Amino acid sequence: MNTVAPVYRHVVRVFTDRLHRAQRLQWLHSFISICGRAVPSDDLLPVDHALPLHWEHAIIDQRTAPYAAFILRITIAGLFLAALYGKFILKPISLWWNGLLKAGYPEWVLTYTLSAEFAASILLLLGVYTRWVSLYTLPMMLGATHFWMVRKNFWFVEGGWEMPFVWAVMLLAQALLGDGAFALKVPALPWERRLQKVPA
């Protein structure tokens, strides 16, 4: 038993070190992909350090992930289209505009809000610069969350801040996921091209 125990501890330590290194490489690959620089997994994960196949499938299903991002994208776009319909069609836009001015919000905040809603409703629907449009719109939804947080309780059914908070989380998830399926192909933005030129 005295000779087996050290060997057992050594095997466990080696296995743990290799597993942690594989996880770090996988996280690095995910981070670089989020930043807009697509790198094949084989460039970062050596064969002997790759995660087990069933673990990769448990983390994310590459076959269905683009369609999940697409469903999320059109859902967010549809919500913003409905919000604009309510502001401009169901009620006069002056009612919304003057109400927020009376609440103490400056005009630039209202202009930014409308620009974010139009950008999200149109560009997200088409899948154009999805990640950056989502990040541009996110502060507006965080502001809407705060607006209702100080006036109402949490519950959506009572007009609380539950819905805008979930909306903000959806935008953050969309920014992490990217375009998804059925997105228009557009030229890369200048900072995206700089990221792609970073040497491996």
N, C-alpha and C positions, 0 to 999 in steps of 0.2 A: 504493500500500500504506500510506503514512503517513497518508492521510486515512481509509482504511477501518478501520484498527485502532481508533482512538478510538470510532468509531461502533459497532463490534462490541462493545467493552468496555461502552459505555453500554447497549446492548440487553441484554447478559447481566446487568448490574447491576440494571436495572429488572425483568427477569423474575425474578431471584433474590429481590429485595425483595418482590414481589407474592406469590411462592410462600411465603416465610416468613410473611408476614402471614396468608395463608389457612390455613397450618398452625397458627399461634397461635390463630386464631379457632376452628378445629376442636377444638383441645385445650381451649379455654375452654368450648366447648359440651359436650364430654364431661365435664369436671369438674363443671359445674353440674348436668348430668343425674345424675351419680353422687350428688351431694348431695341429690337428691330433688326438684329443681325442673326439671320437664320444660319445655324451651324449644324451639319449632320451629326447625329449622335455618335457615329463611329469616330469622328474627329476628336471627341472628348472622352469617350468611354472605351478604353481598351477592352478587348474581348475577355481577358481574364478578370477584369474588374466590373463587367457589366452586371446590372441587377438581374435577378432571376426573371424569366419571362412572365410568370404569373404575378410577380410583384409589379412589373410595368403595366400590365393590364389592370391591376387593381388601382394604380395611381390614376391613369387616364386611358380612355379608349380612343386611340387615334382615328379609328374609323368613324365614330359618331361625334367626336368633339367639334369638328367644323360646323356640323348641323346644329349642335347645341348653341354655339356662338351665334349662328344665324337666327335661331328662334329668339334668343335673348335680344339680338339687335333689332329685329322687326317689332318685337314687343315694346321695347323702349321707344322706338320711332313712333309706333302707334299711340302710345300714351302722350307723347308730345304733340302729335297731330290733334288728338282729342282736346288737349289743353288749349291749343291755339284756336280750335273751332269754338270752344267755349268763350274765349276772350274776344274774338272778332265777329262771330256769327250769332251765337246765342244771346250775347250781351254786347253793348257798345264797349270798345276798347277804352274809352274815356273813363268808364266806371272803374275798371281795374287800375288804370294809370293814376287817376285822382285819389283813389282809395289808398294806394301805397304812398303817394306824396303826403297825404294827411297823416299817415302813420310815421312819417319822418324819414323816408328813404329818399336819397338824392336821385335826380333824373338819370345819372350815368348808370346806377344800379338797375333801373327799369330798362334802359337801353340794352345793357348787357344781358339781362334776363330774356328779352325778346330775341336777341341775336343767338343766344344759346338754344332757345327753344326751336327757332327756325333751322339752325344748323343741325341739331339733333334729329328733328323730324324728317329733314330731307336727306342729309348726308348719311345718317345711320341707315335709313331705309335702303339707300343705294350701296352701302358698304364702302363709302369714300372716306379715307383717313379716319377710320372708326376709332382707333386708339386715341388719337389726339382730340377728336370731337368729344369723346366721352370725358377726357380729362378737362377740356374746356368747359363742359357743362356741369361737371361735378361740383364746383364751388357754388353754383346757383342753387343746386338741390340741397346742399348743406345749409345755405342761407334760408331756404324754404323750411327746412327742418327746424332751424332755430326760431324762425318766425312763429311757427305753430307751437313750438316747445314752451315758449314764454306766455302763450295765450290759452293753450288748451292742454289736456292731458295726453297720454300716449295713444289711446285707442283710436283706431281709424274710424270706427262707426260713430264716434262722438266728435269727429272733425279734428282729431289729434295729429301728432307728428309721426305716427307709425308709417303712413304711406310715403311721405317724402323721404324718410330715413331709408326705407326699403328701396326706394327709387335710386337714392344715392349709392347704396350698396350694389345695385344692379349696374350702374354706370361704372363703378370701380371694377366689378367683375368683367365687364365688357372691355375696359381698357387693358386688363390683364390678358384676356383671351384674344383680342384682335378682331380682324374682319369676319372670320368664319366663311362659310360657303356662300356662293352666289353673290360675291362682291365684285364691283366694277374694278378693273385694273387701271390704276392711275400712277403717274410718275411719283417716285419717292421724294419726300420733302428734303430740303438741304441737310438738316441734321441727321436724317436717316441715312443719307448717302455718306456722311462723314463716319457714322457708326459702321457702315459696311466696309469702309476702307481701313478700319483698324486691323493691323496685321495679326494673324493667328498666333 
